[in-house]
Amino acid sequence: MKKILSIQSSVTAGFVGNAVAGPVLLVMGHHPMMVDTISLAAHPGYGGRGGGPLADHLF
């Protein structure tokens, strides 16, 4: 099982960034190590926004 580092945004609802990369990599037999650069409630194209950039000490 390969370890793969995925550095992308993440959303709580929807399928973009690490929210989709993680499950896909698992199904492919890899071990994803995900680093979220920003956490949002949903894709900004859906309208209302929530969340924001991670603090430096969390990144």
ABEGO torsion letter per residue (X at the ends): XBBBBBBBBBBABEBBEAAAAAAAAAAAGBBBBBBBABBBABBAAAEBBBEEBBBAAAX
